Amino acid sequence: MPTAPVGPGALLQDRLAGWVSDLTTLHELTERLARTDSLADALQELLRAGAALVGARRGLVVLEPRDGLGPDTTIGLGLARADLGHIETVPRSALSYGRILDGLPGGEREIAQPDLFSEDGLDPRHREVAARLGYAASYALPLAGETAGRLGAAVWLYDEPAEPVERQRHLVGLYARYATEHLARMVEIERTRACLTTMSEELLPTRLPRVAGVQLAARRRTGPRGGGDWYDALPLPDAALGLAVGSVTGSGPGAVAAMGRLRASLRAYAVMEGEDPVAVLSDLELLLRLTEPARSATALFAYCEPVLRRLTLAGAGHSPPLVIGPRRTEFVETSLSAPLGMLACWEAPSIELTAEPGETVLLYTDGLLHRTGDSLDRAFARLHAAAAGVPRPVRADPGAVADHVLRTVLPDGLDEADSTEDVVLLAARFE
């Protein structure tokens, strides 16, 4: 039967339906990208969305900001780390993303290689790697914007000779422009996070002192915005040792700076009057009230005599230490006291603790409890159970004890996950 001719109205309707479908797809993909909250997740989403738009199965994105400040990374889709290593053995100028990143001729726009093996000037090493990995065509886009500048390049790989049609190129180009701006924000967040982490680490001890009669280990987990949790261990006169942990309210650069000032001041007070922990914290409270009136802090300071295995400690609104040994696992009974900066004048009595040979005294900050998401009673019970369950073969190593407690109290990667709560553990094992 003869078919009726298609009128211009039907063609226009089909074209409008296609535009609506494309815009809907683009909207969904950009929404998914906007929901990513880390640079690595954003790069993976970029690769997945781009592969769907250009009809490819694999790809890689190379992040190399033009300003040279990093972060530099390469992430693959459908490519193992070994596959990316093979690709990196190809001379950079022979790769499409290399031409984009190095500003070589033709690298300022998209680069399509619809049939690699038919190209006369294909680099022999590139031909070998493509044959080994099983891709026959590629399509590359620069990741650059007017405000962000050049951030990197994305490449999608085809198993057979192919290239995206004009409609696909248009859609992936629109998506890449939006993705570049989103990546630029993620890069700035990553740089800020790295800067805060470096600042926090530089303000804390680079190594713990070696003192006869006691072994020390410390563990710290910092949130993405940087926090004010800290620890310290410093040798004192008469073969004594000062141990301290604390936490400053707030997060970000201000909290990190306040933490550094508080720790430095405590070290000075500990050297002058460390045998009296109450005096040390009283001086620290006065300093905090005069220099940081808008902040409060918790702190615990212990004057340790390793030869006698004796600790004299005082706490200001801080969680009690935990004693872990062959015959007991118990919290130290400390006096109830307010955090520093909360009262007009802080003072609380100190207590004395004598550790048995082979026992570990664990100091920690409240972030360890808060990250569990449980109530304080349940969090303390979880911490006690984790300490009691430390395997006997690792109890002689304070670092292994701290690692076990950290993994058990915060399982399934909670200790490494981004959180507003910092975590600090300081373990001292007495011989």
C-alpha positions as CSV (number, residue, x, y, z in Angstrom):
1,M,0.0,0.0,0.0
2,P,1.4,3.5,-0.8
3,T,2.2,5.5,2.4
4,A,0.8,8.9,2.9
5,P,3.3,11.8,2.6
6,V,4.7,13.2,5.8
7,G,3.8,16.9,6.2
8,P,6.0,19.6,7.5
9,G,4.0,19.8,10.7
10,A,4.8,16.2,11.5
11,L,8.5,16.7,10.8
12,L,8.5,19.8,13.1
13,Q,6.7,17.9,15.8
14,D,9.3,15.1,15.6
15,R,12.1,17.6,15.8
16,L,10.6,19.3,18.8
17,A,10.1,15.9,20.5
18,G,13.8,15.2,19.9
19,W,14.9,18.5,21.4
20,V,12.7,17.9,24.4
21,S,14.2,14.5,24.9
22,D,17.7,15.8,24.6
23,L,17.1,18.6,27.0
24,T,15.5,16.2,29.5
25,T,18.5,13.9,29.3
26,L,20.9,16.7,29.7
27,H,19.0,18.0,32.7
28,E,19.1,14.6,34.4
29,L,22.8,14.2,33.8
30,T,23.7,17.7,35.1
31,E,21.5,17.1,38.2
32,R,23.4,13.9,38.9
33,L,26.7,15.7,38.5
34,A,25.5,18.5,40.8
35,R,24.8,16.0,43.6
36,T,28.4,14.8,43.7
37,D,30.2,16.1,46.7
38,S,33.8,15.1,46.0
39,L,36.2,15.6,43.2
40,A,36.7,11.9,42.5
41,D,32.9,11.3,42.4
42,A,32.5,14.3,40.0
43,L,35.1,12.9,37.6
44,Q,33.5,9.5,37.6
45,E,30.1,11.0,36.9
46,L,31.6,13.0,34.1
47,L,33.0,9.9,32.5
48,R,29.7,7.9,32.8
49,A,27.5,10.7,31.5
50,G,29.9,11.5,28.6
51,A,30.0,7.8,27.7
52,A,26.2,7.7,27.5
53,L,26.1,10.8,25.4
54,V,28.7,9.8,22.8
55,G,27.8,6.1,22.8
56,A,31.1,4.8,24.2
57,R,31.8,2.1,26.8
58,R,35.2,3.2,28.2
59,G,37.1,6.4,28.8
60,L,39.4,8.4,31.0
61,V,39.7,11.9,32.4
62,V,43.1,13.6,33.0
63,L,42.9,16.4,35.5
64,E,45.8,18.9,35.2
65,P,44.9,22.5,36.1
66,R,46.8,25.0,34.0
67,D,47.9,27.0,37.0
68,G,50.0,24.0,38.2
69,L,48.5,24.1,41.7
70,G,46.9,20.6,41.4
71,P,45.4,18.3,42.2
72,D,46.7,16.2,39.3
73,T,45.0,12.8,38.7
74,T,43.9,10.4,36.1
75,I,40.7,8.4,36.5
76,G,39.4,5.7,34.1
77,L,36.0,4.3,33.2
78,G,36.1,0.6,32.3
79,L,39.9,0.7,32.6
80,A,41.9,-0.8,35.3
81,R,44.9,0.9,36.8
82,A,47.2,-1.3,34.7
83,D,45.3,-0.2,31.6
84,L,45.9,3.4,32.5
85,G,49.5,2.6,33.0
86,H,49.8,1.2,29.5
87,I,48.2,4.3,28.0
88,E,50.6,6.5,29.9
89,T,53.6,4.7,28.2
90,V,52.5,6.2,24.9
91,P,54.3,9.5,24.0
92,R,52.1,12.3,25.3
93,S,52.2,14.2,22.0
94,A,50.7,11.1,20.3
95,L,47.6,11.1,22.5
96,S,44.6,13.3,21.9
97,Y,44.5,14.4,25.6
98,G,48.2,15.1,25.5
99,R,47.7,17.5,22.6
100,I,44.9,19.2,24.5
101,L,46.8,19.5,27.8
102,D,50.1,20.7,26.2
103,G,48.4,23.2,23.9
104,L,49.6,21.6,20.7
105,P,48.0,22.5,17.4
106,G,44.4,21.2,17.3
107,G,44.3,20.8,21.0
108,E,42.1,23.8,21.7
109,R,38.9,21.9,20.6
110,E,37.5,18.4,20.3
111,I,39.6,15.7,18.7
112,A,37.9,12.8,17.0
113,Q,39.9,9.7,15.8
114,P,37.2,7.6,14.2
115,D,39.5,4.8,13.1
116,L,42.9,4.7,14.8
117,F,44.4,1.9,12.9
118,S,43.7,3.5,9.5
119,E,45.6,6.6,10.4
120,D,48.9,6.9,8.5
121,G,50.8,8.8,11.2
122,L,49.7,6.8,14.2
123,D,52.5,6.4,16.7
124,P,53.6,2.7,16.8
125,R,53.4,2.6,20.6
126,H,49.9,4.0,20.5
127,R,48.9,1.4,17.9
128,E,50.3,-1.4,20.1
129,V,48.6,-0.1,23.3
130,A,45.2,0.3,21.4
131,A,45.4,-3.2,20.1
132,R,46.3,-4.6,23.5
133,L,43.4,-2.8,25.3
134,G,41.0,-3.4,22.4
135,Y,39.9,0.1,21.4
136,A,39.8,1.3,17.8
137,A,38.5,4.9,18.0
138,S,38.5,7.8,20.5
139,Y,36.8,11.1,21.0
140,A,38.4,13.8,23.3
141,L,37.2,17.0,24.7
142,P,39.1,19.8,26.6
143,L,37.7,20.6,30.0
144,A,38.1,24.4,30.0
145,G,35.9,27.4,30.7
146,E,36.1,31.1,30.6
147,T,36.4,31.5,34.4
148,A,38.0,28.2,35.3
149,G,40.6,28.1,32.5
150,R,41.9,24.7,31.4
151,L,41.4,22.0,34.0
152,G,42.1,18.8,31.9
153,A,40.8,16.6,29.2
154,A,38.3,13.8,28.9
155,V,38.6,10.9,26.3
156,W,36.1,8.3,25.4
157,L,37.1,5.0,23.7
158,Y,35.2,2.9,21.2
159,D,35.7,-0.8,20.7
160,E,35.0,-0.4,16.9
161,P,35.7,2.4,14.5
162,A,33.1,5.1,15.3
163,E,32.6,8.7,16.1
164,P,29.7,10.7,17.6
165,V,27.3,12.4,15.3
166,E,26.6,16.1,15.3
167,R,23.8,15.9,17.7
168,Q,25.9,13.8,20.2
169,R,28.7,16.3,19.9
170,H,26.5,19.2,20.6
171,L,25.0,17.5,23.7
172,V,28.3,16.4,25.2
173,G,29.8,19.8,24.5
174,L,27.0,21.5,26.5
175,Y,27.5,19.0,29.3
176,A,31.2,19.4,29.3
177,R,30.9,23.2,29.7
178,Y,28.7,22.8,32.7
179,A,30.9,20.0,34.1
180,T,34.0,22.2,33.9
181,E,32.4,24.8,36.1
182,H,31.4,22.2,38.6
183,L,34.8,20.6,38.6
184,A,36.4,24.0,39.1
185,R,34.4,24.4,42.4
186,M,35.4,20.8,43.4
187,V,39.1,21.6,42.7
188,E,39.0,24.7,44.9
189,I,37.3,22.7,47.7
190,E,40.0,20.0,47.4
191,R,42.8,22.6,47.5
192,T,41.3,24.2,50.6
193,R,40.9,20.8,52.2
194,A,44.5,19.9,51.5
195,C,45.7,23.2,52.8
196,L,43.8,22.8,56.1
197,T,45.0,19.3,56.5
198,T,48.6,20.4,56.0
199,M,48.2,23.3,58.4
200,S,46.7,20.9,61.1
201,E,49.5,18.4,60.6
202,E,52.2,21.0,60.8
203,L,50.8,22.3,64.1
204,L,50.9,18.9,65.6
205,P,54.0,16.8,66.7
206,T,55.9,15.4,63.7
207,R,57.2,12.6,65.9
208,L,56.5,11.4,69.4
209,P,59.3,11.5,72.0
210,R,61.1,8.3,73.1
211,V,61.1,8.0,76.8
212,A,62.3,5.0,78.8
213,G,59.5,3.0,80.3
214,V,56.7,4.0,78.0
215,Q,55.8,3.6,74.3
216,L,53.6,6.2,72.6
217,A,51.4,6.1,69.5
218,A,48.9,8.7,68.1
219,R,46.2,8.5,65.5
220,R,44.2,11.4,64.0
221,R,41.4,11.8,61.5
222,T,40.5,15.3,60.3
223,G,37.2,16.4,58.8
224,P,37.1,18.1,55.3
225,R,36.9,21.6,56.8
226,G,39.7,21.2,59.3
227,G,39.0,21.0,63.0
228,G,40.5,21.9,66.4
229,D,41.3,18.5,67.9
230,W,44.9,18.1,68.9
231,Y,47.3,16.0,71.0
232,D,50.8,16.5,72.4
233,A,53.5,14.6,74.1
234,L,56.6,16.4,75.4
235,P,59.5,15.5,77.6
236,L,59.6,17.3,80.9
237,P,62.4,17.8,83.6
238,D,63.2,14.9,85.9
239,A,62.6,12.2,83.1
240,A,58.9,13.1,83.2
241,L,56.5,13.2,80.3
242,G,53.5,15.5,79.5
243,L,50.6,14.0,77.7
244,A,47.7,16.1,76.4
245,V,44.6,15.9,74.2
246,G,42.1,18.6,73.5
247,S,39.5,20.1,71.3
248,V,38.6,23.7,70.3
249,T,35.1,24.5,69.2
250,G,34.4,25.3,65.6
251,S,36.0,24.2,62.3
252,G,37.9,25.8,59.5
253,P,41.1,28.0,59.5
254,G,40.0,29.9,62.6
255,A,39.7,26.7,64.7
256,V,43.0,25.3,63.3
257,A,44.8,28.5,64.3
258,A,43.2,28.6,67.7
259,M,44.2,25.0,68.2
260,G,47.8,25.8,67.3
261,R,47.9,28.7,69.8
262,L,46.4,26.7,72.6
263,R,48.7,23.7,72.1
264,A,51.8,26.0,72.0
265,S,50.7,27.7,75.2
266,L,50.0,24.4,77.0
267,R,53.6,23.3,76.2
268,A,55.0,26.4,77.8
269,Y,52.8,26.0,80.9
270,A,53.7,22.3,81.1
271,V,57.4,23.0,81.1
272,M,57.0,25.6,83.9
273,E,54.5,23.8,86.2
274,G,53.7,20.4,84.6
275,E,53.8,18.5,87.8
276,D,50.6,20.3,88.7
277,P,48.1,19.6,85.9
278,V,45.4,21.8,87.6
279,A,47.7,24.8,87.4
280,V,48.5,24.1,83.7
281,L,44.8,24.0,82.8
282,S,44.0,27.0,84.9
283,D,46.6,29.1,83.1
284,L,45.3,27.7,79.8
285,E,41.7,28.7,80.7
286,L,42.8,32.3,81.6
287,L,44.7,32.6,78.3
288,L,41.7,31.3,76.3
289,R,39.3,33.7,78.0
290,L,41.6,36.7,77.3
291,T,42.6,35.8,73.7
292,E,39.7,33.7,72.4
293,P,36.6,35.0,74.2
294,A,34.2,33.6,71.7
295,R,35.6,30.0,71.9
296,S,35.6,27.2,74.4
297,A,37.7,24.2,74.6
298,T,38.1,20.8,76.3
299,A,41.4,19.6,77.4
300,L,43.1,16.8,79.4
301,F,46.7,17.0,80.7
302,A,48.6,14.3,82.4
303,Y,51.9,14.5,84.2
304,C,53.5,11.1,83.6
305,E,56.4,9.5,85.5
306,P,57.2,6.5,83.4
307,V,59.6,4.9,85.8
308,L,56.9,4.8,88.5
309,R,54.1,4.2,85.9
310,R,52.2,7.0,87.6
311,L,50.1,9.7,86.0
312,T,48.7,12.8,87.6
313,L,46.0,14.2,85.4
314,A,43.3,16.8,85.3
315,G,40.5,17.3,82.7
316,A,38.4,20.2,81.6
317,G,35.1,19.0,80.1
318,H,37.0,16.1,78.5
319,S,36.2,12.4,78.2
320,P,37.9,10.1,80.8
321,P,40.9,8.1,79.7
322,L,40.7,4.4,79.3
323,V,43.0,1.8,80.8
324,I,43.5,-1.3,78.7
325,G,45.4,-4.2,80.3
326,P,45.6,-8.0,80.7
327,R,43.4,-7.9,83.9
328,R,41.3,-4.8,83.5
329,T,39.7,-2.5,80.9
330,E,38.1,0.5,82.7
331,F,37.6,4.2,82.4
332,V,39.5,6.4,84.8
333,E,37.3,8.1,87.3
334,T,37.9,11.8,86.7
335,S,36.2,14.7,88.4
336,L,33.3,16.4,86.6
337,S,34.4,19.8,85.3
338,A,33.3,22.4,82.7
339,P,35.2,23.0,79.5
340,L,37.7,25.9,79.4
341,G,36.1,29.3,78.7
342,M,32.7,28.3,80.0
343,L,33.0,29.6,83.5
344,A,34.6,32.8,85.0
345,C,37.2,30.7,86.7
346,W,38.0,27.1,86.0
347,E,39.4,24.7,88.6
348,A,39.0,21.0,89.3
349,P,40.9,18.6,91.4
350,S,43.5,16.3,89.8
351,I,43.6,12.5,90.3
352,E,46.4,10.0,90.3
353,L,46.6,6.8,88.3
354,T,49.1,4.0,88.6
355,A,49.4,1.7,85.6
356,E,50.4,-1.9,85.8
357,P,53.2,-3.3,83.6
358,G,51.8,-3.9,80.1
359,E,48.8,-1.6,80.5
360,T,48.0,1.0,77.9
361,V,46.4,4.3,78.8
362,L,44.3,5.7,76.0
363,L,43.5,9.4,75.7
364,Y,41.0,10.4,73.0
365,T,38.7,13.3,71.9
366,D,34.9,13.4,71.9
367,G,34.9,13.0,68.1
368,L,35.5,9.3,68.5
369,L,32.2,9.1,70.3
370,H,30.2,11.5,68.2
371,R,31.2,9.9,64.9
372,T,29.4,6.7,66.0
373,G,26.0,8.5,65.7
374,D,24.9,6.8,69.0
375,S,24.0,8.4,72.3
376,L,26.9,9.0,74.6
377,D,26.0,6.0,76.8
378,R,26.0,3.6,73.9
379,A,29.1,5.2,72.4
380,F,31.0,4.8,75.7
381,A,29.8,1.2,75.8
382,R,31.0,0.6,72.3
383,L,34.4,2.1,73.1
384,H,34.8,-0.1,76.2
385,A,33.8,-3.2,74.3
386,A,36.3,-2.4,71.5
387,A,39.1,-1.9,74.1
388,A,38.3,-5.1,75.9
389,G,38.4,-7.0,72.6
390,V,41.9,-5.9,71.6
391,P,43.7,-9.2,70.6
392,R,46.4,-10.3,73.0
393,P,49.1,-10.5,70.3
394,V,48.9,-6.8,69.5
395,R,48.5,-5.4,73.0
396,A,52.3,-4.9,73.2
397,D,52.0,-2.3,70.4
398,P,50.2,0.9,71.4
399,G,49.8,1.8,67.7
400,A,48.0,-1.5,67.0
401,V,45.8,-1.0,70.1
402,A,44.8,2.5,68.8
403,D,44.1,1.1,65.3
404,H,42.0,-1.7,66.6
405,V,39.9,0.6,68.7
406,L,39.5,3.0,65.9
407,R,38.4,0.4,63.4
408,T,36.0,-1.3,65.9
409,V,34.3,1.8,67.2
410,L,34.1,3.3,63.7
411,P,33.6,0.3,61.4
412,D,32.9,0.3,57.6
413,G,35.1,3.2,56.9
414,L,33.5,5.7,59.4
415,D,37.0,6.5,60.6
416,E,38.0,7.7,57.1
417,A,34.7,9.2,56.0
418,D,34.3,13.0,55.8
419,S,32.8,14.3,59.0
420,T,32.6,17.5,60.9
421,E,34.0,15.6,63.9
422,D,37.8,15.2,64.2
423,V,39.1,12.2,66.0
424,V,42.3,12.0,68.1
425,L,43.8,9.0,70.0
426,L,47.0,9.1,72.0
427,A,48.0,5.7,73.5
428,A,50.8,5.3,76.1
429,R,51.9,1.7,77.0
430,F,53.8,1.2,80.2
431,E,56.6,-1.4,80.4
